[in-house]
Amino acid sequence: MPRSLLFVTGTRADFGKLEPLAVAARDAGFDVSFFVTGMHMLERYGLTKLEVHRTPDVKVHEFLNQRVSDPQDMVLAKTVMGFSDFVKEHDPDLVVIHGDRVEALACALVCATNYIRCAHIEGGEVSGTIDEIYRHCNSKLASAHFVSSKDAARRVMALGEAADHIHAIGSPELDFHAGASGVTIDEVKTRYALPFETFGICIFHPVTSEAASMGAQADALFAAMRASGRCFVVIAPNNDPGSAGIFHAIDQLPADRFRVLPSMRFAHFSELMKNASAMVGNSSAGVREAPFLGLPSLDIGTRQTNRAKSPSVFFADADDADKIAAFLQDQWDKSYARHDAFGGGSAAQRFVDVLSEEAFWQTSLQKTFHDA
């Protein structure tokens, strides 16, 4: 029987990073399935579980782990209980989690306490806020690490993880961006009713440690964007604490210059980025994918602090109207050389190469601390 891989996805963002790995593993003969939970299950955020179901020849298991207003500790508890029941019944050979979300933390905890082999994708990143805490916790709980860069590998080693359990493969979503999206920009505009000739992209997520001020930050950011006279496609924020204030600010945007979408198919989002004039917000796409595509981006606030640096990435606080205005004036429609510090589009093949080695499956699940 082929070895079974269970990919855990809770958001549209982590699915974009896990899908290339899952497809490559499926094509290499592994039995691939997805455990779908989190934002994917909520209609307010686009019911993006449908995107996972469109992946050919993989099994999909759904688990509703939250109501819209649930706090993160409640989501954590519900996911631990649901995932524990699931893996006891299905017994996967490897669980694959990504990044820094609370669903990934819950599943990594279940794996560690039940001695289930667990691979963590994109550990060793630094970003500030609670996300970084969750990410480092996942690295300590996981038994294997597939990181995006040598710097990330060094940080995972600093956490006491064994060097031969750490594999630098690059950022998986860049595999998709490196090739043709499969759709045209005209098809994207038609599907999502985008009337703009030129446009920027804005994704502004809540920062959990700043939840009380996120509404004011969003008000300030969108006021500066409105004053620029530019047109924007705005993707709805995730469901972390503070999102209500951002949604309130989005609801006030004029429809003639701001097209608000709950989510987008990844292929369409990739094509949108390839044709955008600039990107604004605090999504990891602005500091990882935008530089790879040469798209100028303005990182707002603290959510991606120290995450990545590139000549095409600029920084401003949400209430710094002058900096935001200058970026939208000076960088609009500029193009930069591709920044490939986080890979060149071969992460999925590298992932499969590691899993194809029998040595990967023979490593002990009894972890010890390794001094760097």
C-alpha positions in Angstrom: 0.0 0.0 0.0 1.3 3.5 -0.8 2.1 5.7 2.3 -0.7 8.0 3.3 -0.2 11.8 3.5 -2.8 13.9 5.3 -2.5 17.7 4.6 -4.2 20.0 7.1 -5.6 23.2 5.7 -7.6 25.9 7.5 -7.3 29.0 5.2 -7.2 29.9 1.5 -3.6 31.1 2.1 -2.2 27.9 3.5 -4.0 25.8 0.8 -2.1 27.8 -1.9 1.1 26.7 -0.3 0.1 23.1 0.4 -1.6 22.3 -2.9 1.6 22.1 -5.0 3.1 19.7 -2.5 0.0 17.6 -2.4 -0.3 17.4 -6.2 3.3 16.4 -6.5 3.0 13.8 -3.8 -0.1 12.4 -5.5 1.6 12.2 -8.8 4.5 10.4 -7.1 2.2 7.6 -6.0 1.4 8.7 -2.4 -2.1 8.4 -1.0 -3.1 12.0 -0.5 -6.0 13.5 1.5 -6.9 16.8 3.0 -8.3 17.6 6.5 -10.3 20.8 5.7 -11.3 23.1 8.6 -11.1 26.7 9.8 -12.0 29.6 7.5 -12.6 27.2 4.6 -15.8 26.1 6.2 -17.3 29.6 6.7 -19.5 31.2 4.0 -18.4 34.7 5.0 -14.9 34.0 3.8 -15.9 32.5 0.5 -16.6 28.9 1.5 -13.1 28.1 0.1 -13.5 24.4 1.0 -14.8 24.2 -2.5 -11.3 25.0 -3.8 -9.9 22.0 -2.0 -12.6 19.7 -3.4 -11.5 20.7 -6.9 -8.1 19.0 -6.5 -8.3 15.9 -8.6 -7.8 12.4 -7.1 -7.4 13.3 -3.5 -9.8 12.6 -0.6 -11.2 15.5 1.3 -12.5 15.4 4.9 -14.3 18.4 6.4 -14.4 19.4 10.0 -16.3 22.5 11.2 -14.2 23.8 14.1 -15.7 27.2 14.9 -18.4 29.8 14.8 -17.5 33.2 13.4 -17.1 34.8 16.9 -15.2 32.0 18.6 -11.9 33.0 20.3 -8.7 31.3 19.3 -8.4 29.2 22.4 -11.9 27.8 21.8 -11.0 27.0 18.1 -7.8 25.3 19.3 -9.7 23.1 21.8 -12.4 22.1 19.2 -9.8 21.3 16.6 -7.7 19.2 19.0 -10.8 17.1 19.8 -12.0 16.7 16.2 -8.5 15.9 14.8 -7.7 13.5 17.5 -10.8 11.5 16.7 -10.0 11.7 13.0 -6.4 10.4 13.1 -7.4 7.5 15.4 -9.8 6.3 12.8 -7.7 7.0 9.7 -4.1 6.5 10.9 -2.1 8.6 8.4 1.6 7.8 7.9 2.4 11.5 7.7 0.5 14.7 8.7 1.5 17.8 6.8 0.8 21.2 8.5 1.7 24.7 7.4 2.9 27.8 9.1 1.3 29.6 12.1 -2.4 29.1 12.2 -4.2 27.9 15.3 -5.6 24.8 13.4 -2.0 23.8 12.5 -1.0 24.1 16.2 -3.9 21.9 17.3 -3.0 19.2 14.8 0.7 19.3 15.5 -0.1 18.9 19.2 -2.3 15.8 18.5 0.5 14.3 16.3 3.2 14.9 19.0 1.1 13.4 21.8 0.2 10.3 19.7 3.6 9.8 18.0 2.3 10.5 14.5 4.9 11.6 12.0 4.3 15.3 11.3 6.0 17.6 8.7 5.9 21.4 9.2 6.0 23.6 6.1 7.7 27.1 6.3 8.8 27.0 9.9 11.7 29.2 11.1 10.1 32.4 9.8 9.9 35.6 11.9 6.9 37.9 11.7 6.0 39.3 15.1 2.6 38.9 16.9 1.0 35.6 18.0 1.7 34.1 14.6 5.4 33.8 15.3 4.7 32.1 18.7 2.4 29.5 17.0 4.9 28.9 14.2 7.8 28.2 16.6 5.5 25.9 18.7 4.7 24.0 15.5 8.4 23.6 14.8 9.0 22.1 18.2 6.0 19.7 17.9 6.7 18.5 14.4 9.2 15.7 13.5 10.3 17.0 10.1 10.7 20.5 8.7 10.5 21.8 5.2 11.6 25.4 5.3 11.7 28.2 2.7 15.3 29.5 3.1 18.7 28.9 4.8 17.9 31.6 7.3 14.7 29.7 8.3 16.7 26.5 8.6 19.2 28.2 10.9 16.3 29.4 13.2 14.8 25.9 13.4 18.1 24.5 14.4 18.3 27.2 17.0 15.1 25.8 18.5 17.0 22.5 19.0 15.8 20.6 16.0 18.2 18.1 14.3 19.9 19.4 11.1 19.1 16.3 9.2 15.4 16.7 9.9 15.4 20.1 8.2 15.0 20.5 4.5 15.3 23.9 2.7 12.9 23.6 -0.3 11.7 27.1 -0.9 8.2 28.6 -0.6 5.8 26.1 -2.3 3.3 28.8 -3.6 6.1 30.1 -5.8 5.9 26.9 -7.8 2.5 28.0 -9.0 3.5 31.7 -9.6 6.6 30.6 -11.6 4.5 29.2 -14.4 1.5 30.2 -16.4 -1.7 30.6 -14.2 -3.9 28.9 -16.8 -6.3 31.8 -17.0 -6.1 35.2 -18.7 -6.5 38.5 -17.0 -9.6 39.1 -19.1 -11.1 35.9 -17.7 -10.2 37.0 -14.2 -11.9 40.4 -14.7 -15.0 38.7 -16.1 -15.3 36.1 -13.4 -14.9 38.7 -10.5 -16.6 41.6 -12.2 -13.5 43.8 -12.1 -14.1 47.0 -14.2 -10.7 48.6 -13.7 -8.0 49.0 -16.4 -5.3 49.4 -13.9 -5.6 48.4 -10.2 -3.8 47.6 -7.0 -4.5 44.8 -4.6 -5.1 45.3 -0.9 -5.2 42.5 1.8 -5.3 43.8 5.3 -5.6 41.2 8.1 -6.1 41.8 11.8 -3.1 41.6 14.2 -4.4 39.7 17.3 -2.3 41.7 19.8 -3.7 44.9 18.3 -7.3 43.7 17.9 -8.8 46.8 19.7 -7.2 49.2 17.2 -7.6 47.3 14.0 -10.8 49.2 13.0 -9.0 52.5 13.4 -6.0 51.2 11.5 -8.2 50.1 8.6 -10.0 53.4 8.6 -6.7 55.3 8.3 -5.3 53.0 5.6 -8.4 53.0 3.4 -8.7 56.8 3.8 -5.2 57.2 2.3 -6.0 54.7 -0.4 -9.2 56.6 -1.3 -7.2 59.9 -1.4 -4.8 58.5 -4.0 -7.5 58.3 -6.6 -6.4 54.7 -7.5 -8.6 51.7 -8.0 -8.2 48.5 -5.9 -9.2 44.9 -5.6 -9.7 44.3 -1.8 -9.6 40.7 -0.5 -11.4 40.2 2.7 -9.3 39.7 5.9 -9.0 36.4 7.8 -11.2 35.6 10.8 -8.7 36.5 13.6 -9.8 38.8 16.5 -10.1 42.4 15.2 -11.6 41.4 11.8 -14.9 43.0 12.6 -13.4 46.5 12.7 -11.7 45.9 9.3 -14.9 44.6 7.7 -16.7 47.8 9.0 -14.1 50.0 7.3 -14.3 47.9 4.1 -18.1 48.4 4.1 -17.6 52.1 3.8 -15.5 52.0 0.6 -16.9 53.5 -2.6 -17.9 50.7 -5.0 -16.7 52.6 -8.1 -13.0 52.3 -7.1 -12.9 49.4 -4.7 -14.0 45.9 -5.7 -14.3 43.8 -2.5 -14.1 40.0 -2.7 -14.4 37.4 0.0 -11.8 35.2 -1.7 -10.4 34.2 -5.1 -9.4 31.0 -6.7 -5.6 30.7 -6.5 -5.0 30.6 -10.2 -7.0 33.7 -10.6 -5.3 35.4 -7.7 -1.9 34.6 -9.3 -2.9 36.1 -12.6 -4.3 39.2 -10.8 -1.0 39.7 -9.0 0.9 39.3 -12.3 -1.2 42.2 -13.8 -1.5 44.5 -10.7 0.1 47.9 -10.4 1.0 47.6 -6.7 0.1 45.7 -3.5 -0.8 47.2 -0.1 -1.6 45.5 3.2 -0.1 43.1 5.6 -0.5 39.7 3.9 2.5 37.4 3.5 1.7 37.6 -0.2 3.1 41.2 -0.1 6.5 40.2 1.3 6.9 36.8 -0.3 4.9 36.4 -3.6 4.9 40.1 -4.7 8.8 40.3 -4.7 9.0 37.0 -6.6 6.8 38.5 -9.3 8.6 41.9 -9.2 5.4 43.7 -8.0 6.0 46.7 -5.7 4.3 46.2 -2.3 3.7 48.3 0.8 3.7 46.4 4.0 1.5 48.0 6.6 2.0 47.8 10.4 3.6 45.0 12.4 2.1 41.7 11.2 5.0 40.8 8.9 7.8 42.5 11.0 11.2 41.1 9.9 9.5 38.5 7.7 11.4 39.3 4.5 13.2 42.2 2.8 13.4 42.9 -0.8 14.1 46.1 -2.9 10.4 46.0 -4.0 9.0 45.9 -0.5 8.3 49.2 1.3 7.0 49.8 4.9 4.5 52.2 6.6 2.2 52.4 9.6 -1.5 52.4 8.8 -1.8 56.1 9.9 1.2 57.3 8.0 -0.8 58.9 5.1 2.2 60.6 3.6 4.2 57.4 3.2 1.2 55.6 1.8 0.5 58.4 -0.7 4.2 58.5 -1.7 4.2 54.8 -2.4 1.1 54.9 -4.5 2.4 57.8 -6.4 6.0 56.7 -6.9 5.8 52.9 -7.2 2.5 52.5 -9.1 3.1 50.4 -12.2 6.9 50.0 -11.5 8.5 46.6 -12.1 11.3 45.0 -10.2 13.6 42.1 -10.9 12.4 38.8 -9.5 13.5 38.2 -5.9 14.2 34.5 -5.5 15.6 34.3 -2.0 12.7 32.0 -1.1 13.0 29.6 -4.0 12.7 29.5 -7.7 9.6 27.3 -8.1 10.9 23.8 -7.4 9.7 23.3 -3.8 7.2 20.5 -4.6 9.8 18.4 -6.4 12.2 18.8 -3.5 9.5 17.9 -1.1 8.7 14.6 -3.0 12.4 13.8 -3.3 12.8 13.9 0.5 9.7 11.8 1.0 10.9 9.2 -1.5 13.9 8.4 0.6 13.4 5.5 3.0 15.6 7.3 5.6 12.9 9.9 6.0 10.5 7.3 7.3 13.0 5.7 9.6 13.8 8.7 11.8 12.8 8.4 15.4 9.7 10.1 16.7 11.3 10.4 20.2 12.7 13.9 19.9 15.8 15.2 21.7 17.2 18.7 21.9 20.2 19.4 19.5 22.4 22.3 20.4 23.1 24.4 17.4 
